[in-house]
């Protein structure tokens, strides 16, 4: 299902942004 793939990509992007902002803070 393409919808699930889109959702997974969105979640991965969110995690990447969180990790980046976290590493920038540390």
CHARMM-style PDB file with segment names, atoms N, HN, CA, C and O in Angstrom:
ATOM      1  N   UNK     1       0.842  -1.200   0.000  1.00  0.00      PROA
ATOM      2  CA  UNK     1       0.000   0.000   0.000  1.00  0.00      PROA
ATOM      3  C   UNK     1       0.878   1.250   0.000  1.00  0.00      PROA
ATOM      4  O   UNK     1       1.711   1.424   0.889  1.00  0.00      PROA
ATOM      5  N   UNK     2       0.696   2.114  -0.985  1.00  0.00      PROA
ATOM      6  HN  UNK     2       0.019   1.973  -1.707  1.00  0.00      PROA
ATOM      7  CA  UNK     2       1.525   3.325  -1.082  1.00  0.00      PROA
ATOM      8  C   UNK     2       1.273   4.246   0.098  1.00  0.00      PROA
ATOM      9  O   UNK     2       2.157   5.004   0.497  1.00  0.00      PROA
ATOM     10  N   UNK     3       0.072   4.187   0.659  1.00  0.00      PROA
ATOM     11  HN  UNK     3      -0.646   3.571   0.335  1.00  0.00      PROA
ATOM     12  CA  UNK     3      -0.253   5.048   1.795  1.00  0.00      PROA
ATOM     13  C   UNK     3       0.624   4.699   2.985  1.00  0.00      PROA
ATOM     14  O   UNK     3       1.103   5.587   3.691  1.00  0.00      PROA
ATOM     15  N   UNK     4       0.836   3.402   3.211  1.00  0.00      PROA
ATOM     16  HN  UNK     4       0.447   2.681   2.638  1.00  0.00      PROA
ATOM     17  CA  UNK     4       1.666   2.976   4.340  1.00  0.00      PROA
ATOM     18  C   UNK     4       3.109   3.425   4.131  1.00  0.00      PROA
ATOM     19  O   UNK     4       3.773   3.865   5.070  1.00  0.00      PROA
ATOM     20  N   UNK     5       3.586   3.310   2.893  1.00  0.00      PROA
ATOM     21  HN  UNK     5       3.047   2.952   2.131  1.00  0.00      PROA
ATOM     22  CA  UNK     5       4.966   3.728   2.598  1.00  0.00      PROA
ATOM     23  C   UNK     5       5.123   5.217   2.881  1.00  0.00      PROA
ATOM     24  O   UNK     5       6.103   5.638   3.495  1.00  0.00      PROA
ATOM     25  N   UNK     6       4.157   6.011   2.432  1.00  0.00      PROA
ATOM     26  HN  UNK     6       3.361   5.669   1.933  1.00  0.00      PROA
ATOM     27  CA  UNK     6       4.220   7.458   2.654  1.00  0.00      PROA
ATOM     28  C   UNK     6       4.246   7.757   4.149  1.00  0.00      PROA
ATOM     29  O   UNK     6       4.985   8.628   4.608  1.00  0.00      PROA
ATOM     30  N   UNK     7       3.426   7.018   4.905  1.00  0.00      PROA
ATOM     31  HN  UNK     7       2.826   6.310   4.533  1.00  0.00      PROA
ATOM     32  CA  UNK     7       3.377   7.227   6.351  1.00  0.00      PROA
ATOM     33  C   UNK     7       4.719   6.877   6.980  1.00  0.00      PROA
ATOM     34  O   UNK     7       5.212   7.591   7.853  1.00  0.00      PROA
ATOM     35  N   UNK     8       5.307   5.767   6.527  1.00  0.00      PROA
ATOM     36  HN  UNK     8       4.907   5.186   5.818  1.00  0.00      PROA
ATOM     37  CA  UNK     8       6.597   5.346   7.087  1.00  0.00      PROA
ATOM     38  C   UNK     8       7.680   6.374   6.775  1.00  0.00      PROA
ATOM     39  O   UNK     8       8.496   6.701   7.637  1.00  0.00      PROA
ATOM     40  N   UNK     9       7.687   6.877   5.559  1.00  0.00      PROA
ATOM     41  HN  UNK     9       7.024   6.611   4.859  1.00  0.00      PROA
ATOM     42  CA  UNK     9       8.688   7.885   5.181  1.00  0.00      PROA
ATOM     43  C   UNK     9       8.524   9.127   6.043  1.00  0.00      PROA
ATOM     44  O   UNK     9       9.508   9.725   6.477  1.00  0.00      PROA
ATOM     45  N   UNK    10       7.266   9.512   6.291  1.00  0.00      PROA
ATOM     46  HN  UNK    10       6.467   9.026   5.938  1.00  0.00      PROA
ATOM     47  CA  UNK    10       7.010  10.698   7.112  1.00  0.00      PROA
ATOM     48  C   UNK    10       7.544  10.483   8.525  1.00  0.00      PROA
ATOM     49  O   UNK    10       8.166  11.374   9.103  1.00  0.00      PROA
ATOM     50  N   UNK    11       7.299   9.295   9.077  1.00  0.00      PROA
ATOM     51  HN  UNK    11       6.794   8.571   8.608  1.00  0.00      PROA
ATOM     52  CA  UNK    11       7.767   8.994  10.428  1.00  0.00      PROA
ATOM     53  C   UNK    11       9.293   9.017  10.480  1.00  0.00      PROA
ATOM     54  O   UNK    11       9.882   9.550  11.421  1.00  0.00      PROA
ATOM     55  N   UNK    12       9.929   8.432   9.457  1.00  0.00      PROA
ATOM     56  HN  UNK    12       9.450   7.999   8.693  1.00  0.00      PROA
ATOM     57  CA  UNK    12      11.391   8.412   9.425  1.00  0.00      PROA
ATOM     58  C   UNK    12      11.938   9.831   9.358  1.00  0.00      PROA
ATOM     59  O   UNK    12      12.928  10.152  10.016  1.00  0.00      PROA
ATOM     60  N   UNK    13      11.293  10.681   8.564  1.00  0.00      PROA
ATOM     61  HN  UNK    13      10.489  10.421   8.029  1.00  0.00      PROA
ATOM     62  CA  UNK    13      11.744  12.067   8.449  1.00  0.00      PROA
ATOM     63  C   UNK    13      11.613  12.776   9.787  1.00  0.00      PROA
ATOM     64  O   UNK    13      12.494  13.538  10.184  1.00  0.00      PROA
ATOM     65  N   UNK    14      10.508  12.522  10.479  1.00  0.00      PROA
ATOM     66  HN  UNK    14       9.792  11.902  10.156  1.00  0.00      PROA
ATOM     67  CA  UNK    14      10.308  13.146  11.785  1.00  0.00      PROA
ATOM     68  C   UNK    14      11.405  12.705  12.748  1.00  0.00      PROA
ATOM     69  O   UNK    14      11.960  13.530  13.473  1.00  0.00      PROA
ATOM     70  N   UNK    15      11.720  11.421  12.762  1.00  0.00      PROA
ATOM     71  HN  UNK    15      11.270  10.750  12.173  1.00  0.00      PROA
ATOM     72  CA  UNK    15      12.765  10.899  13.646  1.00  0.00      PROA
ATOM     73  C   UNK    15      14.109  11.522  13.290  1.00  0.00      PROA
ATOM     74  O   UNK    15      14.888  11.869  14.178  1.00  0.00      PROA
ATOM     75  N   UNK    16      14.384  11.665  12.005  1.00  0.00      PROA
ATOM     76  HN  UNK    16      13.752  11.383  11.283  1.00  0.00      PROA
ATOM     77  CA  UNK    16      15.643  12.254  11.572  1.00  0.00      PROA
ATOM     78  C   UNK    16      15.768  13.691  12.054  1.00  0.00      PROA
ATOM     79  O   UNK    16      16.833  14.112  12.506  1.00  0.00      PROA
ATOM     80  N   UNK    17      14.686  14.435  11.955  1.00  0.00      PROA
ATOM     81  HN  UNK    17      13.821  14.093  11.588  1.00  0.00      PROA
ATOM     82  CA  UNK    17      14.709  15.829  12.424  1.00  0.00      PROA
ATOM     83  C   UNK    17      14.924  15.873  13.927  1.00  0.00      PROA
ATOM     84  O   UNK    17      15.682  16.706  14.422  1.00  0.00      PROA
ATOM     85  N   UNK    18      14.263  14.982  14.657  1.00  0.00      PROA
ATOM     86  HN  UNK    18      13.647  14.305  14.255  1.00  0.00      PROA
ATOM     87  CA  UNK    18      14.410  14.947  16.112  1.00  0.00      PROA
ATOM     88  C   UNK    18      15.854  14.638  16.486  1.00  0.00      PROA
ATOM     89  O   UNK    18      16.442  15.303  17.338  1.00  0.00      PROA
ATOM     90  N   UNK    19      16.419  13.623  15.840  1.00  0.00      PROA
ATOM     91  HN  UNK    19      15.942  13.083  15.147  1.00  0.00      PROA
ATOM     92  CA  UNK    19      17.798  13.234  16.158  1.00  0.00      PROA
ATOM     93  C   UNK    19      18.766  14.357  15.816  1.00  0.00      PROA
ATOM     94  O   UNK    19      19.717  14.612  16.555  1.00  0.00      PROA
ATOM     95  N   UNK    20      18.522  15.031  14.688  1.00  0.00      PROA
ATOM     96  HN  UNK    20      17.750  14.824  14.087  1.00  0.00      PROA
ATOM     97  CA  UNK    20      19.415  16.116  14.283  1.00  0.00      PROA
ATOM     98  C   UNK    20      19.361  17.253  15.296  1.00  0.00      PROA
ATOM     99  O   UNK    20      20.400  17.751  15.728  1.00  0.00      PROA
ATOM    100  N   UNK    21      18.171  17.660  15.670  1.00  0.00      PROA
ATOM    101  HN  UNK    21      17.327  17.255  15.319  1.00  0.00      PROA
ATOM    102  CA  UNK    21      18.036  18.753  16.638  1.00  0.00      PROA
ATOM    103  C   UNK    21      18.618  18.338  17.981  1.00  0.00      PROA
ATOM    104  O   UNK    21      19.190  19.160  18.696  1.00  0.00      PROA
ATOM    105  N   UNK    22      18.474  17.065  18.323  1.00  0.00      PROA
ATOM    106  HN  UNK    22      18.009  16.397  17.742  1.00  0.00      PROA
ATOM    107  CA  UNK    22      19.016  16.581  19.595  1.00  0.00      PROA
ATOM    108  C   UNK    22      20.542  16.621  19.571  1.00  0.00      PROA
ATOM    109  O   UNK    22      21.172  17.082  20.522  1.00  0.00      PROA
ATOM    110  N   UNK    23      21.133  16.132  18.475  1.00  0.00      PROA
ATOM    111  HN  UNK    23      20.621  15.757  17.702  1.00  0.00      PROA
ATOM    112  CA  UNK    23      22.595  16.126  18.389  1.00  0.00      PROA
ATOM    113  C   UNK    23      23.126  17.554  18.347  1.00  0.00      PROA
ATOM    114  O   UNK    23      24.200  17.833  18.880  1.00  0.00      PROA
ATOM    115  N   UNK    24      22.384  18.457  17.720  1.00  0.00      PROA
ATOM    116  HN  UNK    24      21.511  18.231  17.286  1.00  0.00      PROA
ATOM    117  CA  UNK    24      22.813  19.859  17.675  1.00  0.00      PROA
ATOM    118  C   UNK    24      22.811  20.465  19.070  1.00  0.00      PROA
ATOM    119  O   UNK    24      23.646  21.312  19.387  1.00  0.00      PROA
ATOM    120  N   UNK    25      21.865  20.026  19.905  1.00  0.00      PROA
ATOM    121  HN  UNK    25      21.187  19.338  19.647  1.00  0.00      PROA
ATOM    122  CA  UNK    25      21.761  20.582  21.251  1.00  0.00      PROA
ATOM    123  C   UNK    25      22.889  20.057  22.132  1.00  0.00      PROA
ATOM    124  O   UNK    25      23.398  20.779  22.990  1.00  0.00      PROA
ATOM    125  N   UNK    26      23.275  18.815  21.922  1.00  0.00      PROA
ATOM    126  HN  UNK    26      22.861  18.229  21.225  1.00  0.00      PROA
ATOM    127  CA  UNK    26      24.298  18.204  22.796  1.00  0.00      PROA
ATOM    128  C   UNK    26      25.678  18.764  22.528  1.00  0.00      PROA
ATOM    129  OT1 UNK    26      26.644  18.359  23.173  1.00  0.00      PROA
TER     130      UNK     26
END
